[in-house]
Amino acid sequence: MCGIVGYTGKDDAKRIIVDGLKRLEYRGYDSAGIALLVDGKLVVLKKKGKIRELESEVTCLDLVSHTGIGHTRWATHGHPTEENAHPHTDCRGEIAVVHNGVIENYMTLKEELLRKGHRFKSDTDTEVVAHLIEEERNVCSDFFEAFLRAVRKLKGSYALAVITTESPDKVFIARKDSPLVVGLGDGENFVASDIPAFLPYTNRVIFLEDFEAGIVESDCVTVTDFNGERKEKKPVTVPWSLAQAEKAGYKHFMLKEIFEQPRAIADTISGNLPWLRGESEIEGLELDGIKRIQIVACGTSYHAGLVGKFYFENLTRIPTEVDYASEYRYRNPVVDENTLVVSITQSGETADTLAAMRLAKEKGARLLTICNVIGSTATREADAVLYTYAGPEISVASTKAFTTQLTVLLMLSIFLAKVTGRDEGTEDLLSQLLQIPSKVEEFLRLEKESERVKKIALDLYRVKNMLYLGRHVNYPIALEGALKLKEISYIHAEGYPAGEMKHGPIALIDETVPVVVVATKGRVYEKVLSNLEEVKSRKGKVVAVTNEGCREVKEKSEFVIEVPEVEEFISPIVNVIPLQLFAYYIADFLGYDVDQPRNLAKSVTVE
Ligand code: AGP
């Protein structure tokens, strides 16, 4: 959602901060701002709309600054205006604050501060933080102490970065329920809500945890708890490169990330093979007495979870449920110490998923998370972590995170099958999984040459509704295909189990509603074929994702996308790729901002 960047060091703070904000554009925002310390004074610039507006004004500023903070805002409290954009300042214009999250008790605090004579300039919850620090500064001798006193009064979620004219080479930070990372440079240090913001400069980081605060200076970083007690923090090196966080000649990050999938899947397989082969352990994973599995996740990660259910139940016979993380805590789930709760989250910061994990932990469950971001909140709170090695995923629409999640889920279920003595056939499955990167590579290479998916998208991009059908292990792929299309092209799309269509959605079908059908070989192939007939007899236009030998499907479909034939269980990893491309090209033909779709944010850190 919102993005934070802070800098202090030898270099030009304004250039580094604006550059960092541009790297966070993918998070979604509607205004941006920067505050710089210049000759003991604060200079604040804010702009509604895109960062380039801010950038053109900042570049014209004839000033030298080595410390500053910046922010991209996604409006929650107050409209997306210049006044409401961050940074916010105190009455005297000496303290500047940027904030991600929601200050839940801001109204009470604001009323109190108004009574004490503070003057507010915005409708935001964030502005109270600047005035609160100003107020606390009147009663204590040290700025950091005043900062901590203010932070202790806040309720809600916050990642905060603050600068002040009285300490012109420091950035003050605090975190609760919203991510904040410090990047360690050489004679310079960085603060950000997301690692890509400072990746050109460093990949050595310190993750701030909840209820931690700190002072970032050019040559040292001090971390304390909210009472000012010093804490030792170990820096971590994140294996992400700058190239992974750049477009590398592609028109959009989404397209680049789709084409990165062969590498991402291969890296995920090799990164996880050691524990699957028994050469290492899954640290923290205690499986004795596990009687059921519950998967919690949101959006695309939830769809990966639905495929995971097939894997777990078929390979291990352990009963598995899948929940939207946002619903889990409201349904009073039956969960105990014999439950393994598997959370799936690309970012590791999704508020709903974290809340579901916390509830499960409270009830005694064992927690395993499948996550892409090292050091993220989910990875710190779970008992055990399995990483996807997708590299940074910048596009809001998740692609390579999804296929690598499926890869880990399949590997985990093979592992559980071995542990539970049901390993018949699993070696074969694994050896077929090892072939997947080259199969995906082959499909993408052919697509580059033939532009098959792109041409179909060109034929269909003006439609208003679409239906996606799949069955069995490919039913979640129909859901994921429809989600991709909705997210970035704003075309209404529904995913359905193909066999369920006759119970309602069939009424929607006519010649204006294309129906995308996942009809690859497998145990439900014949069934899907008859569902396809049902579409045809209602004059629906069929776009089929199918395999080379599937003559019957081809004969009945207006548009055919051929994917390599792979083992049915593995097929979701391959079959989803044309659907990602299809959604991408449609959105691009419609002229939409593919990487930053309207109303959406990359990581949803509020409930
Ligand atoms: C995917 O295309 C979406 N942007 C969204 O559904 C996403 O998968 C969801 O918000 C969950 O995010 P997470 O994996 O980071 O927890």
Boltz pocket constraint, residues with backbone or C-beta under 6 A from the ligand:
constraints:
  - pocket:
      binder: B
      contacts: [[A, 298], [A, 299], [A, 300], [A, 301], [A, 302], [A, 344], [A, 345], [A, 346], [A, 347], [A, 348], [A, 349], [A, 350], [A, 353], [A, 396], [A, 397], [A, 398], [A, 399], [A, 487], [A, 601], [A, 602], [A, 603], [A, 604]]
      max_distance: 6.0
